[in-house]
Amino acid sequence: MKITPLLRWLFHPDLVEELESDLDELFQQRVKLMGLRKARWRYLKDALSLVRPSLLKWKPVVYQYNNYPQPTNTTMIRNYVKIAWRNLVRNKSYSAINIVGLSVGMTVAMLIGLWVYDELSFNSYHQNHDRIAQVLENETLENGVQTFSSLPMPLSQELRTKYPNDFKYVVASTAGFEQIIAYQDKKFTKTGNYAEAEFPDLMTLKMIKGTRSGLKDPNSVLLSESVAKALFGDADPLQKAVKIGNKYTVQVTGVYEDLPHNSAFTDVTFVAPIDLLFENKEDRNNWRSSSFDIFTQLNPNSRFDDVSVKIKDLFRKNAEDENRTRSALFLHPMNQWHLYSTFENGVNAGGRIQFVWLFSIIGVFVLLLACINFMNLSTARSQKRAKEVGIRKAIGSQRGQLIGQFFSESFLVVALSFGLSLAFVWFILPYFNEVADKQLVMHWTDARFWIFSIGFSLFTGIVAGSYPALYLSSFQPIKVLKGHGPSLRFNIGRFASIPRKVLVVMQFTVSVTLIIGTIIVFRQIQFAKNRPIGYSREGLINITMNTPEIQGNYDAVRNELLATGVVADMGESSSPITGIWSSANNLDWRGKDPNRAASFGTILVTPDFGKVVGWKIKEGREFSRQFTSDSSTFLLNEAAVKLTGLKNPVGEIIKWHGKNWKVLGVVKDMVMTSPFEPVTPTVFMIDSKERGFNIIHIKLNPTVSVREALPKLEAVFKKINPAAPFEYRFADQEYTKKFAAEERIGTLASIFAILAIFISCLGLFGLSSFMAEQRIKEIGVRKVLGATVPNIVSLLSRDFLLLVFIAFLVASPVAWYTMDKFLQAYKYRIAIEWWVFALTGALAIGIALLTVSFQSIKAALMNPVTSLRSE
């Protein structure tokens, strides 16, 4: 219309759009009823009638016609809160649903937020964590590129000497392992490192007593605060002599603060000089023994990638005679140790970072589910609030003020929910820590915690309140105040319910996806648990030989234990039955490609080992004390035979370390490492010149109870080695620990899935009760006309069940794609079965039906006379 520019010039900008819309709609109706010409005249008349002071843009609009004073912001906010509170109190049931739903969603989001922060801040305790790295080696072998962390000791000095401009520190260290540490009659088994003197500076240990330089003394030890307290109580530990492993006597030269749980070195409770491990310089400069971790700190001007290129060939150049022709060194930054620890074919393939992403997405979605409940219930009540909006606009309220009013309601609900969620988190956190194996705390006195919490609450309030505020404030006063005409039904009728239906579909899509994911995670864990392991864990105990007294008196220990009658048999090995501690890649055999190398696990055992663990011989025979020639023989497992490609392995000769080893037999594969990975190709030997014994395996007599057997075992060990505490591990418990990480993830995911479905059902319950309330007159009429209770229940339930079914159709491909990606991380994995989706769909529809049918049956059973009278 030509008059439109004039209207835009005259009227207040906030009102122009609404007035134009109203005039245009009336114009369109009149064109049909009275023709174009008359409609134009009526349009002009209506437009001129609107020219009044309260609507002009250069006049104050609010309250001006009543000469009311302009309210201040404080007054307006107070008014908003007061109205919001009255609305909450007036609609108690819907308010309770909103508050409970939001508080549960915010609780989940806060717990996940604490968990994610803890994961992302891993190793940040160490001051220079952004410049610290570990030296790793990629070696190209016949079974692919493998990444190793164990390197030879002289490499440390080589890096220091050749690249002084790149490295501030280069430190060689053993991996942390358990040792007995003793002071007078106090003895404890603690995990400690043997490291070069710069280790405390590199890791920025916070010294409580002594200095970091204390480790430069070759006969010193640094203790953690907790170990010092356990050994010495309140006495000064400095210069006190302690004994490590019943072998090294050292003096305490420093006490450092306990490392936090989110440090890679959290288990390190003491650090001793690495020189204690070497008897001479030749041992220290041995390039053939790869048994040490090497850590570095770069100078400020050096970059990890550049230095990795420089040091790439350093190992190969110094150890060419050790078949390291395909070796490449590189730096792995400390900031990636925890979250990016998996290497596949020499390339970093992530690790725990996938769980961080997974839980972050779950946290966002669970919070979104709660926000959707608020949106749905708010907009569902739009018909009740339409008249309120119309009246407010008619007396001069602008749309911005109404938006502020509706946002104030969402912020009030969020504030109450946040207070409730803080209480929930405080109460749940100890249990959450136990499930997640964390030590998370609420940082009540940290200002950053409250700033983040306020920001989090504002964000939640904006997300939850945005759609209702924009939707409800858009009602046009002329149409609303006309009552129940067609225009009103157009605004808040069936089309207005489409966004609500979309949001319900979103809610159940997330819930169904989480349920499918949880079922698949637990199936994957169960699949690995049911995997045949190739040996018997029943009554099998492992004892670490951590003192010279035990290592030097094995035969005496064995004889005495067998004499007690509580032990069926026992044997020794260099690795536990649940791990392989050493490997070799320089084995040669007939037909081997000289240009390819292969890695084998290498385990030293006694002839009794096989009988103790119950392994199965597939070909040939096992070791025997009767044949001295067995000291030059190997037993191969099936994976090793497959790797060598030998068709008839028994009797074949394998060369290793310049010696010919005859293959005595083939052992069926045993799962000694990860149950999610293929079996490691392994060779077993009984020649103690190649490896040392570390573990005693004891098979308990099945006719004697464990409670009766353990004291007798302890008595024998105490007799042989009174200086060491008696500590043992059951093989089945050690094997079960291999599933701990996956079980924690599965348990957390299942908890979040249950909460997600709870929040979704809470919203569905609110919507169904509201819909039943809205249709109470219709239900009464239908019952009077003969409708049965099942008819009414079906009428009220089918729309919601259809939405859940659509959500299931949307969630299925999403869940399949996500879980297929998740399972790719496991080489020994399940296939995704169709019945998981069918079961989840039936479960979701069943839960939704139970949720909706409560209100449906309640409405259907209502006396129609009461229903009609209530209208």
N, C-alpha and C positions, 0 to 999 in steps of 0.2 A: 504494500500500500504506500502511496506517496506521502501519507502523513507520518509514516514511521520515523524518518529522520527528525521530525519535529518532536515526536515523543521522546526520542533518545536525548534530545537537547534539553527538554523540559524536566524529565523525571530523574529521580535519584538512580544512579547506576545499579544499585542493588535491587531495584524494583522493576527496571525496564524489561528485563527478560520475562519476568512473570506476567507483567501487564500485557506485553505483546502476545505472549502465548495464550492468555485468556481471551484477548480480543480476537486473535486469529481463529481460535476454536469456535467462538460464538459466530464469527463471520462465516465459517465453513458450514455450520448448521443452518444459518439463515439463508445461505445461497440455495440450499436444497428446499427450504420451506417457502421462501418468498421471492427468490430470484436475485440476480447479481446486483441490480440497481438499488433495490430497497436494502439489501444487505450492506451496501457501501454507505448509504445514508445512516443506517443504524450504527455502523462501525464508527463513523465520524461523531455521531451523537455520544456514543459511549466513551470515545476518546476524550471529547471535550469535558464530559462530566467528571473525568478523573483529574482534571486540572484543578488541584486544591493544594493549599500550603503544605499539608502533611506529606505530600508525595513529590514536591518539587526538590530538585537536587541542591538548591542553594539555601534550603531551610532545614533546620533540625527536624528529623523525622520522629524520633522516639519521644513519646509522651508530650510532644509539643502542644497538641490540641487541648490538653488538660492543664497546661501550664505547670506540669510536674517538674521538679528540678531534675537535671541530668544526673543519672546515677553514676557514682564512681565505680572504678573497676573492682574495688574491694566489696562494695555493696552488691555488685552484680555477681561476683564469685560466691559471696555468702548466700545470695538468693538461689543461685544455681545448685549449690550443695544442699540447701534446705529442700528444694523441690525434688532433687534426686533422692534424698533420704526418705521423703514422704512416699515417693514411688516405690522405693525398695520395701518399705514397711507395708504399703498397701497390697503389694503382690509378693507375699512372703514365700510361697512355694517356688515361683519362678526365680526370685532373688536367691533362694537357697540353692537351686540347681546351678545358677550362674556362678555363685561364689564357690561352691564345692568343686564344680568342674574346673574353674579357673585356678583354684588353689592347688588342685591335683596336677594340672598341667604345668603350673609354675614350679611346683615342687620337683617334678621330673626334670624340667628344664634347668633348675638350679643344681640338682645333683649331677646331671650330665655336664653342666658347665664347670663344676668343680673337678669332675673326673677329667674332662678335656684339658683344663688348665694345668692339672697335675701332669698329664702326658706331655703337653707341649713345653712345659718348663723343665722337663727331665734334664739333668746334668747342668742346669743353670746355676747350681750352687758353686761350681768351679768358676773362678773369676774370669779366666780366659777361655771359656768354653767355645767361643766363636773362632778361636785360632788353634785349638787343640785337635789333633787327628791321630788315628792309629794307622800304622803301616800294614797293608794287606797285600797278599800275593795272589794273582790270577795265574793258574797253571793249566795249560792246554793238555788234557789227557784223552785217552781213548774213549772214555765215557763223558766227554764234554769238558768245558772250561770249569774248573773248580776254584773256589776262593778259600784261601787259608789265612788264618791269623797268626799261627805259630811260625816263628822265623828264627834263624840262628843268632846267637848272642853277638858275634863280631859285627853284624850288620849295624848295630847301634853306633859303634865307634866309627864305622865307615861313613855313615850319614853325617856324623858330627864333623869329621875331618874334611870331607869333600864339599860339603854345602854349608859352611859356617854363616854365609850371608842369608840363608833361607831359614835356618832353624835356630830358635833361641834355646830350646831344650830338645834333647833326644834321650829317651829313657827306656831301657830294657827292664822288663819285669816278668815274673812268673804270673800265671793266672792265679786268682785266689783259690786256695785249697785249705782244707781243715788240718790243723796241727794242734798238738797238745802244748799248751803254754802253762808253765807251773812256777809257783813261788812258794818255797817251803812246802807245807802240806796242802796248799790250794792248787788244784789242777782243773783246767777247763779245756774243752775242745773248741777252738775258735778258728775262723777263716782269716788267713793273712797272706800277704804278698812278700816276696823277696824282690827288691827293686834296687836300681842304681840311685845314687845319692840325691839326684835332682828331682826324684819323684814327688816329695812334699811341695817343692816350689811349683812344679808343673801342675799339680792338682790343687794348689793353693789351700793346703790343709791349714785350718785355723788352730794355731797352737794355744793351748791353755797353760802348759808349762814347758820349759825348754824352748828350743828353736828348731826351725826346719833343717838347719844345717847339722843337727844332731846325727843324722843318718850317715854323715861322712865318716864317722868312726866305724871301722870295720867290725867291731864287736858291740854294736849298739842295737837298739830297737825303739821304735816309736809306737806307743800304745794309744788306742782310742780311750776316750774318757770313761766309757762303761767298763772296759776291760781293766783299766787302771783301778777303778773303784772296786771291781770284783776281787782283784788280787790284793790290793793294799788298803782298802777301806779309806779312812780319812788321812792315813799317813802319807808323807811325801814320797812319791814313787821314784823320783830322779835318783840315778846312780844305784838303784837297787838291781841286784842280779836276778834274772829270770831264765828259765830253761825252755827252749823251744824244741818240740819233737823229741824230748828226752835226749837231745843230741848236741844242741848249740847253747852254750851259756853266754848270755849277752846282758849288757847294762841298759837300763831305761834312760834314754837321753831326751825324751820329750813325750808329752801327752797332747793329743789333738782332739778337737771337738768331734763327737760322733757324726759321721756322714749321714745326710738325710736319706729317707727311703727312696727318693726319686733321683738317686745318683747311681751311676754304673758301678761304683765302688762301695755301695752301702754295706756290703758284707765284710769289707776289709776292716778288721778290728786291730790289726797290728801290721807294721811294715818293718822288715829286717833287711840288712844289706845283702845284695845278691851274691857278693863274693863269698859268703858263707857256703854256697853250694858248690864252689869249685876248689878242687884240691891243688890244682896247678894252672899255669898259664895256658897250657895246651888245651885243657878242658874249656877254658874261657874263650879261646880263639877257634873253637871247633865249628867250621861251616857246615858240617854234616848233620849236626843235631838241631832240628827245628823245634824248640820247646819253649820259646819265649815270645811274649807280646812286646811290641815296640811302639811307644807313644812319642809324639812330637808336639812342639808348639812352634808355630811359624812366627817369624819376625813380621812387624806391621806391614812392610811393603811386599811381602810374598803372598802368592795366591795358591790355593790347594791344587787347582788344575795345572798351573805352570810347574809347580814343584813335582807333581806326579809324573809329568812328562820327563823331567830331569832324572828322576831316580828309577825310571821304569826298568832299565836293563842292569841295574846295579847288582842284583843277586846273581843273575846269569853270568855276569863277567867274573864274579868271585867264586862261583861254584860250578864251572862248566863240567867238571868231572863227575858231578853228581846228577847228571841227566836233567839239569834245570834249563835246557835249551829253549823251553817254551814258557819260561817264567816272566811275569811282568809285575812290578811293584806299583802300588798307588796308595794315595792317602784317603782315608775314610774319616770325614770330619766328625767331631764329637757330637755336634748338634743333630747328626743323623743316626747315631749309634742305636738309639732306642726305637725310633719310629721307622727307620729305613735299614733294617738289619738283614734283609733277605737278598741273597745274590743268586741269580739263575744264569747259568752259562757265562759267568763273569760280569754280568750286568746287574746293577741294583734294581730289584723288583719290588721295593717297598717293604712292607712288614706290618707292624702295628698301626701304621698310619691309616690302613683301611678300616680299622676299628674306630679310630678317631673320627673319620668321615662318617662311618655308619652311625655311631652314637650321636654325632652332631646333627645329622639329618633326622634321626629319630626324635631328638629333643625339640627341634624346630617344629616337626610335624605334630608332636603331642601337644605342644603349646598352641599350635594353630587349631587343633581339634577343639580345645577349650574355648578359643576365641570364636570359632564357628558357632558353638553353642550359644554364646552371647548374641552373636549376629542373628541367628535364626529365631531365637525367642523374642528378641527385640522387634524384629520386623514382623514376626507372626502376630504381635499385638498391635500392629499398625492401625487396624481398623478402630481399635479402642482409642488410640491416641490421635487419630486423624482430626477429630473435632477439637481437641486441645490445640493442635497445630493451627487449625483454621482460625480459632478465636484469637490466639496470640498474634497471628499475622494481621487479623482484621483490626486489632487495637494498636497496631504499629510496630510489632516486633519484626526485625529484619531476619533474613535467613541466617546470617552469620551469628546472630544471637541465639537462634534456635539450635544451630550446630553446636555452639558452645554449651547450651543446656544439655543436649544429648551426650556430648563428650564428657560433661561433668558427671553424668550418671555412670558412664563406663569407667572413668577414673576412680569414682567412689567404690564401685564394685571391685576394680583391680586392687585398690588400696587395701580393702578388707581381705581380699584373697591373698595379697602379698603377705600381710601380717599372719594369716593362717598358714601360708606355705613356709614361712620362716620357722614357725613352731613345728610343722611337719618335718622339715629338713633337720632341725636340731634333734628331734626325737628319733628319726630314721637313720641318721648319719652313722652311728656305731654299727648298725646291722648292714648298712650299705658298704661300709669299709670292710666288713668281714667277708661279704660276698665278692666284692671287687678286689680284695687283697690290697687295699690302699690304707693310707693314714690321712685322709682328708679332714680338714677342720674348718669351722666357720671363723672368718677373720673379723670378729666383732669390733675390735679396736682399730682396724685399718680403715682409714678414710676412703681409700680406693674401693673397698668392698661396698660402702654405702653409696658412693657415687655411681658405681656400676649397678647397684640394686635399684637406685632411683631411675637411672636410665632404662634399665630393664622393665621397670613397672610402667614408665611413660610409654615405652615402645609397645608393651602389651595393651595398654589402654587405648593407644592410637589405632592399633590393628583391630582390636575388638570393637571399638566404637565408631570407626570410620564409616563402614557401610550403613549401620543404622542411622547415624547422624545425617549423612548425605541423603539417604532415602526418605527418612521421616520429615526432614526439613524441606523436601521438595514438593510437598503437597500444596496445591493451589487453593487459596482460601475461598474463592468464589465457588469452586466445585465442591469443596468439602462442606461448606455451610449450606449448600443446597440440599444436603441430606443424603438420601439414598438413591440418587439418580444414576443414570448410566455412566456419567463421567467419573463418579466416585468408584464404582465397581471397576472401571478401567484402570484406575490407579492401584487399587489394593485387592483386585480380584485374582483370578487364577493365574494371569500372567505374572503378577507380582510374586507368586510363589515359586516361579521357576528358579530364581537365584537361590532360594532356600533349598530347593531340591538338589541343585548342583552342589551346594555346600554339604548336604547330607551324603551325597555320593562321594565327595572328597573325603569326608570323615571315614566312611567305611572302606574306601579304597586303601587308605593308610592302615586301618586296623587289619584288614584282610592280608595286606602285604606283610605286615609284621607277624601275623600268625603263621603264614606260610613260611616265612624266613626262619622263625623259631623252630618249627617242626623239622625243617631241613637241617638246621644246625645240630639239633639233638640226634637226628638220624645219622648224620656224619660222625658224630662222636660215638654213637652206639656201634656203627659199622666198624670203626677202628678198634673198639673194645672187643668186638667179637672176632677179630682177625686171629687166625691160628698163629701162635707165637713160637712154636717149635721146641719148647722146653717146658718143664713143670715148675710152677712157682709155689706150689703147695709146700709149706713147711721149710721154705728155703730162706736162709738168713745170710746177709753179707756183712762182713766185718772188715773195716779198713785197717791195714797193718801200718800204723803211723809211728811206730817206735822201733829202734834196732832190736830191742829185746824180743819182740814178737817175730820180726823178720828172721832173726837168727836162731829161733827155737821152734820153728814150725812143726818139726817132727815130734818134739816133746809135747807141744800143745795137742797135736793130732792124737797121739797115743793116749794122753790123759782124757781127752774128750770122748774118744771111742770107748774107753774103759768105764765111763759114767753110765753108759747105756741109754742116754737121752739123744745121742747123735747116731744117725744111721750111716752117714758117710760124710766126708769133707774133702775139699780140694782147694787149689790156689789158682789165681790167674792174674794177669797184668791189668785187666779191665773188669769192671762190674758186669753182671749179666744184663744190665740195663744201659750199657754204654760201651763205646769203643774209644779208647784213649790214645791210640797210636796208629799210624798208617805208613805205607811205603808205596812209592811209585816207580821203583827201579827193579822190578821183577822181570825176568826174561824167560821165555819158554819156546818150545819148538813151534815154528809157524807164526811167531809174533811179528807184526809189522815193525821194523826197526825205527820207523819215523813216528811211531805213536807210543805214548806212555799211558799206563793205566794205574789207578790208585786202588789199593787194597787195605782194608783194616788188618792189623797184625796183632794177634793176641797170644801171649804166652800162657800155657796151662800146664797143670800136672796131669799125669795119666788118669787120676781119679775124677777130674773135672767133669767129663762127659756123663759119668754115672751119677754124679751128684746133681747136675742140673737136668738130667733126663733127656739129653739130645738124642736124635735118631740118626743112625748111620745108614746112608742110602747105598753106598758102594764101598768095597774094600773093608778095612777094619779100623778100630780106633787105637789110640796109643796104649802101650802096655809097658809095665816095668820090667817084664821078662826079656824084652828085646832092646839091647843097648843101641842097636842101629836106629831105633826110632828117634834118637836125638837129631838125626839128619833128615827128618821127614816132615811133610806138611799134611794137614787135613784141610781140604777146601770146602767151603759151603757151596750150595747150588749156584748162588749168584756169582761166585768167583769162577766156577766152571763155565758158566755162560759167558762171562767176560773174556776168559782166555780162548774160548771157542774149541777147547779140547773135546774130541768125541769120546775117547776112552781115557779119562784123566788118571785113573789108578795106574801107578807105575811110571808115569811121565816124570821128567826131570825139570825142575824150575831152578833157575840161577838167581841167587840173591846175595849181595855182599861178597861176591867171589866164591860162593859155596854152592854146591849142587844139592838141592833138596828134592827127595823123592816123594811123589804124592802117594800117601798111604791109604787115603779113603776120602769119601765125600760125605759131608754132614748136611742133613736137611736144613734149609734156611731157618735161622732164628731171628726174631725181631728184637734186636739189641739197642737200636737207636729210636728214631721217631716212629710211632705206629702209623703215621700218616705218609711215610716215605717208603720207597722201595728198600728191600734188604741190602745192606752194604756188602759188597764182595769182600770176603774175609778169609785169611789163612790163619790156622792154628798151629802152634809149634810147642815143643817141650824143651828146646835148647835155651837155657837161661842166660847164655852169653849174649843173646840178641835183645832181650827185654828183662825187666825186673818184676817180681811178684809184688802186687799191691793189695790184693783182696783175698780174704778167706771166705769160701762158700761152705756153709754148713747145712746139711739136710737133717732136719730133726726126725727123731724116731716117731712114726705116726701113732704108736701106741702110748706115747707119753704126752701129757698135756703141755702146752706152751708155758703155762704158769709154773709147772714143776721143772721144766727144762731150763728156763733162763737162769735161775739162781745157780744151778750147777755149772752152766757155761761160764757165768761171771766168776765163780770161785776158781775155776781153772785159769782163766785169763789173769785174774788178780794174783794168783800164785806165781805165774811166769813173769808178769809185768805189773808189780804193785804201783808203779809210778803213773800208770795211765788209767783213766776212767774207762769202764766197760761200756762201749756204745755199739749198737747193732742196728741193722735195717732189714726189714722184711722185703723180699724181692717183689711181692705183689703190691705192697704199698709204694715202693719206688716206681713200679710200672704205672700205677694209678696216677702218680704225680704228673706223668707225661700228658695227661688229659686236662690238667688243672686250668690252663689258659683257655682252652676251648669251652670247658664247662662253665667257667666264669662268664664268658661272653654269652653262652647260651642261656644261663640263668638270668643275667641282666636283661637280655633281649626278651625273654619270656615275661619278666616282670613288667617291662615297658609295654609289651603287647597287651597284657591283661589290663593295664591302666588305660591304654589307648581305647580298647573296646569298652571299658567302663565309662570313659568320658563320652564316647560316641553314643552309648546306650542311654547315658544320662540326658544327652540332648534329645535323643529320640523319644525318651519318656516325656520330656517337657513338651515337645512338639505334639505328640499323640494326645497328651492330656489337654493341651490347648485346643487341638482340632476337635476332640470329643466335646469340649465345652462349647465351641462355636456351633457345632451341629446338633446340639441337644434337642432343638425344636424339630429338626428333620428326623432325628431318631424317634422322637415321640410320635410324629405323624406316621412314620413307617410302621411302628409297632401297632398303632391303632388300625392300620390297613392290613395287618397280618404278618409283618416281617418277623422271622424267628431270631433267636439270639445268635446262632451261627451266621445268619444273613447280615446282622448288624456288625458282628465282629469282622466278617469278611469285608464289609463295606469300609470299615475304618482302618483295616490293616493292610489291604492289598497294595495301596499306593506306597506305603513305606517298604513293604517287602520287595516291590518292584525296584525301588531305589537301591536297596541292598544288593539285589541281584545284578543290577547294572554296575554297582561298585565292584562286585566280584569279577565281572567280565573285564573291567578296566584294570583291576589289580593283578589278575593272573599273569598276563604277559610281562608286566612290570616286575612282579616277584620272580618269575622265571629268569628274566634277563639278569636281575641283581644277584640271585643266588647262583646262577651259572658262573658269573664272574667271581663270586666268593669261593666257589668250589675249585676254581682253576688253581688256587693257591695250594691245593693238596693233590699230590700225585696218586695217593691211594684214597679214592673218593667214591661216593655213591653216584648213581644216576638219579635225576629228578623224576619222580614217578607221578603219573597223572592222578593217582588216588589221593595224593596230598592236597591237590587243588579241590578235588571233589569233597573231601572231608572238611576242608576249611570253609568251602562254600556252604555246605550243609550246617556247619557249626555257626557261621555268621548269620545265616537266615534263621536258624533256630533261636539264637540269642535275641535277634531283633524281634522275632515273633513273640517270644516271652515278654520282652519289654513293652511292646505295643499292646499285646492282648490284655494286659492287666487293665489298662484304661478302657480298652474296647469292651471287655466283658462288663466292667463296672458301668459303662454308659448303656450297654445293651440290657442290663438287668434293672435299670432304673424304671420306676413306674412312669408310664407315658403321661398320666395325669399330672404328676409332679413336673415332668419335663415341660409340658405345654404351659402349665401354670407359671413356671419360672420365666417363661418368655413374655 
